[in-house]
Amino acid sequence: MTQHLKTSSAEAPISIYSNGMKIYRQGDPSGSLYSVQFGCVLLARVTYGGNRQVGGFFFPNDVFGWESETEHCFSAEAAGTTGIRVFAPARDPNSTEWRHKQLLPSLTRLREQLLIVSLGTADARLAAFLCDLVERNRNDLLVLPMHRLDIAAYLGISPETVSRVLRRFKDAGLVSVPSTHYIKVLNLPALQQIQ
């Protein structure tokens, strides 16, 4: 069930999504932009062959929903309890100015995502992913509301490889893994050096 929280009249209301709920589906009409207020959103799509691809994760202050087509190419779903503001151009007269302010950071985020998934080794991809999360969240204790399957699909590696690489990082003293959804980065400079 989606809940709406009333905010000031100048802002769009916050819609709350439970874990796994769709914010929009692949093939739905596009046009609005979405701003994450809290929680996490993942973009995923199913290929013609039936495989699930994860196109990115979005955290507080990230904006998603940019499309050049009239339909969404990915589905957006909540990973954990997530709050979203929707900015629809037809209903929001300040939308154009807001969109322009969001474009450059969104393009920068896309570039960073492309760099992460283009790295050669599984170790380098996972290390870059963890470093990116530390930078985005400004915290070395990472809350991972998404499943390891989604992280693996995003990085283009198997879930077993994610677990093996995390075990190597843990054994090397780079991270600790207090539970399935938490990773504490212990040695960020060493993680940043993995290529």
N, C-alpha and C positions, 0 to 999 in steps of 0.2 A: 504494500500500500504506500502511495506517495502522500506525504504531508506537506502543507505549505505553511511557512512561518511568515508572519507579517513583519515587514521592515518599514523604514521610513518611506513616505510617498514618493521620494525621488529615486528609490532603488526598486529593482525587481524583487519579488518575494523569493525566499529560499525554499526550494523543493527538496524534501528529504527522501532518499532512496535507501532501501535495505539492501544488504549484500545480495548480489546477483541480479538485481532488478535492472531492466533495460531503461535507459534514458531515451534512446532512440534505437531503431533497428536498421540494419543494412537494407537499403532500398526505400526507406522512409524519405519524404520530401525534405530537402535541406533549406537553409536560409537563415536560421537562428544561430547564434553563438552561445556557448555555455561556459560559465565561469565556476570553477570548483571553489567552494567556500570552506569545506572541510571534508576529510576523507580522501578517497582515491577513485579514479575512473580508469577503466581500461577500454581501449578500442580493439575490437576483434572482428574478424570476418571469417566466413567459411568459403573455401575455394570451391571451384567446380568439382574437384576431386574429393571433396568432403573433409579436407583438413582445416583445422582451426589455426588462423594466423593472428598473432597479437601485434598490433601496430603501434602501441605506446601506452604509457601510464601517465596520468595527469593528477597532480596534487594541488593543494590550496594555492590560489592565485593564478593557476594555469588556465588558459582558455583553449577550448577545443570546439570542433564542429565546422571548421573551415572546409568548404567544398567548392570546387570549380564547376561541378555538375549540379543538376537539379535534385539529385538523390544522394543520400549518404552511402559512401562506399564501405563503411564499417558500421558495426553496432557499437554503441557506447553503453557500458554497464557499470554499476557500482561495485567496487571491491570493498566490502565493509560498509558501514553506515556512512552515507555521503550526502553533503548538501550542495546543491547546484542553483545558480541563478541563470535564467534564460534571458537573452537579449534578442528580441525579435524586431527586425528593422521596420516592419509595417506598423507596429504598435508603439515603438519607442523613438520619439523624435531626436533624442540625443545619441542614438545608436551609431550613426556614421562617425562622429568624433570618437566615441568610445572604441569602435572597431579599429580605427586608424592607430590609436594608442596601443592596441593589443597586437597588431600585426607583426611588428619587428621582434618583440620577445617570443612570439609564437614561431616565427621563422628561425630564430636562434635556437629554440628548443628542438625544432625539427632537425636542424643541422647536427646538434649534439646527439640526438637519437640515431641518426644515420651513421655517425662516427662509431658509436658503441657497437651496433650490429654489424659493421663492416670489418671489425678487428678479426685477425686470423685465428687465434686460438680461443678455446672455451675459457681458459683462465683469464685471458685478456678481456674478453667480453664481460664476464661476471665481475671482474675487478673494476672495469670502467663503469658498469651499471651501479655497483655499490658506491663508488666515488661520486657518481652523478647524484645519487640519492642523498649522500651526505651534504653535497653542495646545495641541492635544491631545498632540503629540509633544515639546513644549518644545524645539524645535530648528528653526532656519531652513533646514537642509538636509533636504529632504523626500524620503524614499524612497517611490516610488509603485510598489508591486508589481502594481497593477491596470493593465489596458490603458486606453488613451485611449477606446476604445469604451465601456468601463464608466463612466468619468468622464462622458462625454457623455450616456450613458443616465441616469445619476444626476441630472445637471443639467438634463436636458430640452433639450439642444442637440445639434447634429450633431458628429461627430468632427472634421470640417473646421473647424468654428467653434472648437472647443477649440484646434486648432493655430493658427488665425489670431489668436485672443485671446492665446495664449501668446507668439506672435511680437510682437504689439503691446506686451505687458508687457516682453518682453526688449528691444525697441528703445527703450522708455522708461526702461530701467535699473531696473525693478522686480524682475526675476528674471533668473537665468541658468539655462540648461538644459544642464548638462554631458553628459547622456545621456537616453535615452528614459524611464528610470525614476527620474531624479533632477531635482529642481528646487530651486535655491537662492534663497530669498527675500532680496533685497537691500535692499528698502525697504518694510518692513511697514507703517509709518504711512501711506504713500501708497496701498498696496493696501487698507487699511482704509477709506480715504476714497472709494473707487470705489463709486458707487451707480447 
